[in-house]
Amino acid sequence: MTWLFLTLHVALIVCLGLRILLRNDLQPDVRMGWLTLVVLLPYVSCVLYYLFGEVAQRRRGRGHLLQVQDFAVQAHVVQQASLVGKSRPHPAVAGATERMAAHVAPQWQAAFSYAASVNGFQPQPGHSAQLMADGGETLRRMLMDLDAAQHEINLLYYLWRDDQMGTQVAQALIRAAARGVVCRAMVDGLGSRPLVGSALWESLRAAGVQLAVALPINRPLQVMLNSRLDLRNHRKFTLIDGRIAYCGSQNCVDEVFAAKAAYGPWVDIMLRMQGPVVAQMQLVFASDWQQYATAEHAPYLPQSQPQALASPGFVALAIAEGPSERARACPQLFATLITSARQELVLSTPYFVPDATVLDALCAAAWRGVPVTLIVPARNDSAIVGAASRSHYHRLLQAGITIYEFQPGLLHAKTLCVDGQVSLIGSTNLDLRSFDLNFENNVLLQDADTTQAIRARQAAYIAQSLQITAEQVHGWPRRQRIWNNLLAMLSPVL
């Protein structure tokens, strides 16, 4: 009996280990993390690997899910087939690569070219943006735009609660639906689970608002058998009449976020944008609506296609990352932007658990003389993430990177500013979850005024932060350093 048990034990470790070693899509650190877990906890690791080990939409295969670019092309083909009789890519996807030199400065062309390769969306001129002062202003401006909508409203949020902000936005949708505006609202099945099925949700349905739940978990056993519970739609945006987009880090919740009030207030950042990038985000929404939420097609309404502003405006494009898109696109985009820096690089993120690609790019930028500043929250709502983040402090400080920990609340703003000219803003955190598991949305833009506004907001974060010194890190107790490094070692599988 003992020999049988020992044989099964070894066979389990060998078979699972071979499965991990045979995969071509794993980074070496992720592979090592899983192999370590298999050796230390063979039985537990089998369950964990089945539930969380492989990034799959459904274990039936990912082939039935279109990438955003393919969806955009097909959507345009459906609309234009009766008129032109042949396939043409959507205008938001159509090749403007040859025009990039006219609109994007040479220093940024590599970054914009890489960003364009993710979904096929091309950088377009003709944008304007206003940086919202805080969550209160975001709500006020959004409600005004929602009440002025004439054709169509599309909302997608990871978190939506029936608090003050969530209720007021819902009431604005009900008013819009009553006057004939087509309203669609989509939420993530886990992040917005308290809202789904609530009285507020049903009032939206009763008013004629079209509702959808992305990646639902109402049948958790079925999800665990066919997919992964931790694949989440983390996108956050509001689209109004195809003309206006609110995008950034803010969910449809109050800043105090009652569910985690102990870490509040949650400090976010949002842009109100106009221009062709809205069409690109509209396609992202339609793709999610059809593929991840319902089988119903959300048409890309012709009357909602925005035109470039009368003034030249600035260059921007939308970027939608996720498990259905090209693997490693997100960290490679960050690394490309970081490599482009010549004068200054400032980042803020609530969750800093980067992979080797991004970590090496940050350190390399600092070593070649670029001032690099990282701003993170002092208290993280995830103790595991907080500890894993601090495990990187020694290496970052050694490279000359300045680290600030934000004190008043949970700094939730995800921002990247390069040389005062280029900004990346959206829903993506600098962690492995955003890189590999979440569906995210971002906007990359080249504009000195908008970037300086975001940079001024980052300076305000720094003014409310404490700088972390090498002496502090060296003074951490051994048990803290061991704990931080242990969690960092296992972070690829957490």
N, C-alpha and C positions, 0 to 999 in steps of 0.2 A: 504493500500500500504506500509506503514511504517513497519507494522508487517511482511509482506511478505519479504521485503528487509532484516529486522533484522533476520528472520528465515533462509533465504538463506545465509546471512553473517555468522551466527553461524554454519550452516551446512557445509559451506566451510571450516571453521577453524577446525571443529571436524573431518571431513572426511580426510582432508590432515594430521591433527595431528595423527589420528589413523593409516594412511598409514605409517607414519614415525615411530610410536611406534611399529608397527607390524613387521618391518624389523629386521632380525637377523644379518645383515652384517654391521651394523653401530656401530662405536665407540661411547661411551657416549658423548664425546665432540662434535662430528659431529651431533649426534641426538639433543643435546641441541641447537646447532647453528641453525639448521633448525627450530626447534620449536620456538625459539626466533624470527626468521625472519617471521614465519607464524603469530605470534601474532602481531608483529609490522607492517608488510606490507602484509596482507593476500592475496590481489589480485596480487600484484607483485610476491609474493613468489610462487603462483600457477604456473605462467609462468616460473619462474626460476627453480622450482623443476622439471617441465616437461622437460625443456631443459638440466638441469645440475644435477638433484638430484640423479639419479641412474646411476651407472657405468654399462652401457650395450653396447655391441658391436652393436647389432641391437635389437629393441624391439620385433623382432621375436624370440629372445632368443639367448643365447650364446652357446647352445649345439652343433651347427653345426661347431664351431671353435675348432680346436684341440689345446691342449697345445703343447709347444715345444717338450716336452718329447714324447708325443704320436706321433707327426709328425716324430720325429727321428726314433722311432721304426718302424713306417709304411714305411718310406723311405727305411730303410734297408731291410724290408721284401720284398718290391717290387723288389729290386735289386737282392736279394738272393733266391727268391722263386723257380726259375727254377733250381737252383744249389743244394740247400739243402732240399727243399721240406717242410720246417717248419719255423715257426716264430722265429727270433732271434733279440734281441735288437742291435742297432747300436753300434759299438765299442766305440764311444765317450760316450755312455750311459751305456754300459755294466758294470756290477758290478765289481768295483775295491775297494769296501769298505774294504774288508779283507786285501788289500795291503796298506791301509792308514797308519797304524802304522809304516810301513817301510819307508814312505816318509814324513809324517807330524809329527812335534814335538807334544808331548802329550798336551802341552798347547793350541795348535791350532786345535786339532782334533774336538772339539765340533763345532767350527766355520766352518770348512771345511765340516763337516758332514751336518750341517744345509744348507750351500750353495749348497751342492750336492743334497739336497732334493727338491730344487726349480724346477729344470728342469730334474733331473736325471743324469746330467753330473757329472762325477767322477773326483776328483783331480788326475792329471797325472803328472809324472816327465818328464824331457826332454825338458825344455824350456830355452830360452835365450831372453833377452830384452835389448833394448837400449832406453834411455830416450832422446827424441828430445830436443834440446836446446831452440827452440822457434818455432813459426809458420813458419818462413822462412826455417829452417832446415827441418821441417816436409814436406813442399812442395818439397824441393829439393830431399830429400831421396825418397819420394813417387813417384815423377816423374821418378827417376832412376829405381825404381822397376816396375813401370807400363810399361816403355819402354823395360824392360827385360822380361816381362811376356811372357809365351809360350803357356799356355792352357786356362786360365780363370781368369777373373777379376770381382769381385762383390763389388759394393759400395752401402752403405746405409747412408744417411745423413738427419738430420732434416732440416738444413739450407744449401742450395746450391744457390749461386748467380753467375751471369755472370760478376763478377769482375775479378781481376787478377788471384787469386787462382782458382776460379771456372772455368774460361776459360782455364787455362793451364791444369787442370785436365781433362777437357772435350776434349781438343786437344790430350792429351795422350791416352784417350780412343779411339778416332777416329783413331789414328795411330795404336793402338793395333788391332782394328777391321780390319783394312786394311791388316794386315799380318796374319789374320786368328784366332786371339784370340777371344774366346767367352766373350763378355763384357755385363754385366748387371748393370744398375744404377737405384736405387730406391730412391725416395725422399718423404718427408712428404707433404701432400696436402696443409697444411696451411703454414708451415714454409718455404717451397720452392715455394710458389705460383707464385712469379714473374718470376721464371725460367721456369715453366711449360708452354709450348706454345710459349716461346721466340725463337728468331732466333738460339740461341745456343742449345736449347733443340731439335729443328727441325734438326739442323746439326748433332747432335748425332744420331737421328733416321735415317736420310738419310745415315749415314755411316754404319749402321747395328748394332748399339748398341741397345740392348734390354732395353726398358724403362718401368718404372712402377711408379705409384703414390700411395703411401700408404695413406689410409683414405682420399680420395679425397673430396673436398668441392665445386666442380664445380656446384653441384645442392644443394645449401644450404637449401632450403625449404625441400627437400626430406631427407636430412641428419637430419634436426631438427625433422622431423616426425618419422624417423626410428631409430635415434641414438643420438649422442651428437657431437656438433661441436668441443668441447674441448678435445676429445680423440685424442691424437697425438702420432705419432711414433717419439720418441725423440732419437733414436739410432744413433750412429756415428761410422762407421768403414769402412775400406777398406781391402779387402781380395784378395790376389794375388797368383794364382796357388795353393791354398790350403797350401802354405808354410809360407806366411808372412801375418801378420795382423797389421794394424795401428788402435789403439783404444785409447780412452781418451775423452777429453771434446771438442776438436776442430771440428767445422763444416767445410764445404767446402766453406769458405768465407775468405776474407782478415781480418787481425787482426784489422784494423781500423773499419771494419763493417760499411759501409757508411750509412746503414739504421738507425743506432743508434750511429753515430760518436760522439755525444756529451758525451757519456759515455766511449768512447774508450781511449786507445786501449783495446781490449778484450784479456785478458791474459789466455792462455789455456795450457794444458799439454797433451802430446801424447807419447805413447809407441809404438815402433816397435818390435813386438814379433814374435818368431818362436817356433814351437812345436805343440803338440797335441791339444792345446786350439784353434788353428785355425780351426780344424775340427768341434769343437763345435760351433764356431761362424758361420761357413759355414752352419750348420744346422739351426741356428737362421735365417740367411738370407733366406734360402730356404723356411722355414716355413712362414716368412713374405711375401715373393714373392707370394706364392701360396694362402695364406689365406686372407691377408689384402690388397694386391695390385691387383692381377689378378687371373684368374682361371687357368692360365698356370703353369704347373709344372716346377720348376727350379731344374733340376736333381743334385743330389749330386754326382759329377763326380768321378769315381773310381781313375782316375789318379791324382785327386786333394787331395786325402787323405794323409795328412802329416805323416811322421814318427817322432819318438822321435829323438832328436839330438844324435850324436855319443857320446858326453860327457854326464854325468848324468843330467846336467841341474837342474832347480828348479821345484817345484811343483806349478801348477796353474789350475784353471778351470774357464770357462765362466759362467756367470749368466745372464739370460734374464728375466726381470720382466715385468709385464704388466697386464691389466685387464683380459686377458685370462688365466693368471696363478693363482696360489693359492693366495687368498686374504691375505693381511698383511705380505706377504713374505719379502718385502723390509725393512720396519722398524724393523721387527724381526731379519733380517740379521744384520743390523747395531747394534741393541741392543746386539746381541750375540758377535759381534766383540768387541764392547765397553766393555762388561763384561769380555772379555778375557784379557784386558790390565792389566799389572802388574807394568810396569816401566814408560810408557809414551804413550800418545795418542794425535795425532795432526791431525786436520781436516781443510780442506778448502772447502768452498762452496759459490757460488754466491747468493743462495737463502736459507735462514735458517728459515724455518717455520715448525719445527718438530712436530710430534704428541707426546702424553704423553709417549709412549713407549720409544722413542729415548731420549726425554728430561730427563726423569727419569734415564735412563741408564747413560747419561752423568754426571748428578749431582751425582749419586751414585758412579761413578768411582772417581770423584774428592773428595767426602766425605771420601772415603776409602784410600785416600792418593796418588792416581795416578795423576801426573801432566797432566792436560788436557788443550790443546790450541785450540782455534777456530779462524779461519781467514776468514773474510768476506769483501766484498767491502765497502768502505766508501760511495760511491754513487751508488745506485742501479737503474737499468733501469726501475724497477717497484717501484714506491713510496709506493704502498700499501704493497708490500713484505718487503721493507726496514723498514717501520714502524712496521709491525708485528714482524719482526726479533728483533727489539730493545725492544719490550715489554718483551722479555725473558732475557734481559741483567741483570736485578737486581737479578733474581734467579740464573743465571749462576755465577755471581760474588760472590754472597753469598756462593755458594758451593766451591768457590776457583778456578773456571775456568778462565783462562787468555784469554781475547778477544782482537783481533787486527783487525783494519779496514784498509784495503789496500787502498793506496792513489792514485797511478798514473793513474789507469783506472779501468775497471770492471774486477775484478778477477773472471774468469769463470771456473777455474780449480776445479774439484771435486776430492779430494784426502782424503785418510784416511790411516795413518801409525800407527802401533801398535808395541811398544817395539823395534823398529828398525829391525823387522823381517818380518812382514806381512803388505801387502798393498792391498787396494781396490781402483781401478781406473776405471773410465768409464764415463757414461753420467748422472748418477743419482744425483740429487740435494737433499739436506736435507729439502725437503718440501713436503707438502701433495699432490701436483700435481704429483711429481715423484713417491710418494708412492702408489697412487691410480689410476691415470688417464693415465700416459704416459707409452709407451713401451720403456724400457730402456735396456742398456747392460753394464755389468761391468766384470772385471777380478779380481779375488782374487788370490793372489800369496804369497808364502813363500820364500823369498830370501833376505838375508841381504844386498847384493850389490845393488840390484834394489831398495829395500826399503830405503837404505841410500841415493841413488841418488834422490829419490822423497822427502825424508826428507830434503836434502840440498836445493831442489827447494822451499820447504815450508819455510825454513830459509830465503831464498832470498825474499820471499813474506813478511815475518815478518820484514825484514830490511827496507822495503818500506812502512811500516804500522805504525799507531799510536795506542798505547795501550789505551784501554778504562778502566777508573778507576771507582770505586764505587762513588767517589765524583762527577765525571762528571754526572753519571746517576742520582744521588740524586739532582743535580742542574738543571735538565731539568725542564722547565716550566710545570705547571699543565696541561695546554691545550695540550702540547705535550704528556704527560704521558696518559691523557685520550684518545687521538687519537690513540696512539700506542696500548693501551689495548683494545679499541673498535674494532680495526681491527684484533687484535689477537683473540678476542672472536668470531668474524665472519669468521676467516680464514678457518675453516672447510668447509664453504659453498662458499668461494670465488673462 
